[in-house]
């Protein structure tokens, strides 16, 4: 039976200060989840929390003394472990806060400038037969990939992208990574696709498939041999016939609410 007296006592203790305290904690939790959602480390954290909950339930239900002792004294270690696991994401959050302020945590990324620059650059590279691979970070953090390349941290433009992939330039062989509206690194090494059916493809196309198999990133590839533009997403590769279609595909994927939908494209089959 509900103890109304005890319930009233709790409500009497709930003041304006308590409400502010709860709202601040809720905002902090929401901002943290927005920053960390979709990262590779988040998957590891889910597994760790699931394992922790299993131990908690088993310890309480079966009254396991040792398990209960370990659970009660492992919370601090778990918090320290979370900080270590999410170290790249924490650095990214602080950097974003410094550049955009608190509003940047709650504002969705604007890809219009990225879409325009990537579409123009890919079309120019395709016409000149200059190969290249451009990776656009979405929700899943790519810090481990970024750290394999050379830091750039410049506003994304078609001119910058085409100059990076100009033949014989020091960074033209590897990938460029775009985060929000900035080129954060060039010369980045990507994992190759583990799919045996894709081994007939070139190294750039296999790298584009590899990064999109393990993350939600989008990769635009320009073939040096044929000048063909392709887009990799979710471990699948599609041919794009021209700049207009590429822009439509990028809008459809990156800004689905504002796009009218891409023209049909042909999927690459090895």
C-alpha positions in Angstrom: 0.0 0.0 0.0 1.3 3.5 -0.9 2.6 5.4 2.1 1.2 8.9 1.3 2.7 10.4 4.4 6.2 9.4 3.3 5.5 10.7 -0.2 4.4 14.1 1.1 7.5 14.3 3.2 9.7 13.8 0.1 7.7 16.5 -1.8 8.1 18.9 1.0 11.9 18.5 0.8 11.8 19.2 -3.0 12.6 22.9 -3.4 13.5 25.2 -6.3 17.2 24.4 -5.7 16.4 20.7 -6.0 14.7 21.3 -9.3 17.7 23.3 -10.7 20.0 20.5 -9.5 18.0 17.9 -11.3 17.7 19.9 -14.5 21.5 20.6 -14.6 22.3 16.9 -14.1 19.7 16.0 -16.8 21.3 18.5 -19.2 24.8 17.1 -18.5 23.6 13.5 -19.1 21.8 14.6 -22.4 24.9 16.5 -23.7 27.2 13.6 -22.8 24.9 11.1 -24.7 24.8 13.4 -27.7 28.5 13.6 -27.8 29.2 9.9 -27.3 26.3 8.3 -29.2 27.4 6.2 -32.1 31.1 6.0 -31.2 33.0 2.7 -31.2 33.7 3.2 -27.5 29.9 3.5 -26.8 29.6 -0.1 -28.0 32.3 -1.2 -25.6 30.6 0.7 -22.8 27.2 -1.0 -23.5 29.0 -4.4 -23.2 30.7 -3.3 -19.9 27.4 -2.1 -18.4 25.5 -5.2 -19.5 28.2 -7.4 -17.8 28.1 -5.2 -14.7 24.3 -5.4 -14.5 24.5 -9.2 -14.8 26.8 -9.4 -11.8 24.6 -7.0 -9.8 21.5 -9.1 -10.5 23.2 -12.4 -9.8 24.8 -11.1 -6.6 21.5 -9.8 -5.2 19.3 -12.7 -6.3 21.7 -15.5 -5.2 23.2 -13.5 -2.3 26.8 -14.0 -3.5 29.0 -12.4 -0.9 32.2 -12.0 -3.0 30.3 -10.8 -6.1 28.4 -8.2 -4.0 31.7 -7.0 -2.5 33.4 -6.6 -5.9 30.4 -4.8 -7.3 30.2 -2.3 -4.4 33.9 -1.5 -4.6 34.2 -1.4 -8.4 32.2 1.7 -9.2 35.1 4.1 -8.9 37.3 1.9 -11.1 34.5 1.7 -13.6 34.2 5.5 -13.8 38.0 5.8 -14.3 37.8 3.2 -17.0 35.0 5.1 -18.8 37.2 8.3 -18.8 40.1 6.3 -20.3 37.8 4.6 -23.0 36.2 7.9 -24.0 39.4 10.0 -24.0 39.3 10.9 -27.7 35.6 11.8 -27.5 36.2 13.9 -24.4 38.9 15.9 -26.2 36.6 16.3 -29.2 33.7 17.5 -27.0 36.0 20.1 -25.3 37.3 21.3 -28.7 33.7 21.6 -30.0 32.7 23.5 -26.9 35.6 25.9 -27.4 34.7 26.6 -31.0 30.8 26.7 -30.9 29.9 27.2 -27.2 27.2 25.3 -25.4 24.7 25.6 -28.2 27.0 23.5 -30.4 26.4 20.5 -28.3 22.7 20.5 -29.0 22.7 21.7 -32.6 22.8 19.3 -35.5 25.7 19.5 -37.9 25.2 21.6 -41.0 26.5 19.7 -44.0 25.6 22.2 -46.8 29.1 23.6 -47.2 30.6 20.1 -47.0 28.2 18.8 -49.7 29.0 21.6 -52.1 32.8 21.4 -51.6 32.9 17.6 -51.9 30.6 17.5 -55.0 32.7 20.1 -56.8 36.0 18.6 -55.9 35.0 15.1 -56.9 33.7 16.3 -60.3 37.0 18.2 -60.9 39.1 15.2 -59.9 37.0 12.8 -62.0 37.4 15.1 -65.1 41.2 15.2 -64.6 41.5 11.5 -63.6 42.9 12.3 -60.2 42.2 9.6 -57.7 41.2 10.3 -54.2 39.1 9.2 -51.2 37.2 11.6 -49.0 35.7 10.3 -45.7 32.9 12.3 -44.0 32.5 11.6 -40.2 29.0 11.3 -39.0 28.0 10.0 -35.5 30.8 7.4 -35.1 34.0 9.0 -34.0 37.0 8.5 -36.4 39.7 9.8 -34.1 41.7 6.6 -34.4 41.8 7.0 -38.2 42.5 10.8 -37.9 45.6 10.1 -35.8 47.1 8.0 -38.6 47.3 11.1 -40.9 48.6 14.6 -41.0 46.6 17.3 -39.1 45.1 19.9 -41.3 42.2 21.6 -39.4 41.1 23.9 -42.3 37.7 24.9 -43.6 36.5 22.5 -46.2 36.7 23.9 -49.8 36.8 22.3 -53.2 40.1 23.9 -53.9 41.7 22.5 -50.8 40.5 19.0 -51.6 41.6 19.0 -55.2 45.0 20.3 -54.2 45.5 17.6 -51.6 44.8 14.9 -54.2 46.8 16.5 -57.0 49.2 13.8 -58.4 52.6 13.5 -56.7 51.5 15.7 -53.8 52.7 14.3 -50.4 49.2 13.4 -49.2 47.4 12.3 -52.4 47.7 8.5 -51.8 45.7 8.2 -48.6 42.3 9.5 -47.3 41.0 12.9 -46.2 38.7 13.0 -43.2 36.1 15.7 -42.8 34.5 16.5 -39.4 31.6 18.9 -39.4 32.8 21.8 -41.8 36.5 21.2 -41.5 39.1 19.0 -43.1 40.8 17.7 -39.9 43.4 15.4 -41.4 44.9 14.1 -44.7 47.0 11.1 -45.5 44.9 8.9 -43.2 45.2 5.1 -43.4 41.8 3.3 -43.7 41.1 -0.4 -42.9 40.6 -2.5 -46.0 37.3 -4.4 -46.5 37.3 -7.8 -45.0 34.7 -9.0 -47.5 36.4 -11.6 -49.8 33.9 -10.7 -52.6 35.4 -7.2 -52.9 39.0 -8.3 -53.5 38.8 -7.5 -57.2 38.3 -3.8 -56.4 41.1 -1.3 -56.2 42.8 -0.4 -52.9 40.9 3.0 -52.6 37.5 1.3 -53.1 38.3 -1.5 -50.6 39.5 1.1 -48.1 36.2 3.1 -48.6 34.2 -0.1 -48.0 36.4 -1.0 -45.0 35.8 2.3 -43.1 32.0 2.1 -43.8 31.7 -1.5 -42.7 32.8 -0.6 -39.2 31.4 3.0 -38.8 28.5 5.1 -40.1 30.9 7.3 -42.1 30.3 8.1 -45.7 33.2 7.9 -48.2 33.5 9.4 -51.7 36.0 7.7 -54.0 37.3 8.9 -57.4 39.0 6.3 -59.5 42.4 7.3 -60.9 42.1 4.8 -63.8 38.5 5.5 -65.0 37.6 8.8 -63.4 34.5 7.1 -62.0 32.9 8.6 -58.8 31.6 6.1 -56.2 30.0 6.5 -52.8 30.5 3.9 -50.0 28.0 3.7 -47.2 27.2 0.8 -44.8 29.7 -1.4 -46.5 28.1 -1.0 -50.0 29.6 0.8 -53.0 27.5 2.7 -55.6 28.5 4.4 -58.8 27.6 8.0 -59.2 27.4 9.2 -62.9 27.9 13.0 -62.4 28.2 15.9 -60.0 24.4 16.6 -59.8 23.7 13.0 -58.8 26.5 13.0 -56.3 25.1 16.2 -54.6 21.7 14.6 -54.5 23.1 11.4 -52.8 25.1 13.4 -50.3 22.0 15.5 -49.4 19.9 12.4 -49.1 22.4 10.8 -46.7 23.6 13.8 -44.7 20.6 16.0 -44.7 17.6 13.7 -45.3 15.1 16.3 -44.1 16.1 18.8 -46.7 16.8 16.5 -49.6 14.3 15.6 -52.3 16.0 12.3 -52.8 18.8 11.0 -55.1 18.4 9.7 -58.6 18.7 5.9 -58.9 22.3 4.8 -58.9 23.9 1.5 -59.8 25.4 -0.6 -57.1 29.0 -1.8 -57.7 29.2 -5.6 -57.8 32.6 -7.2 -57.7 
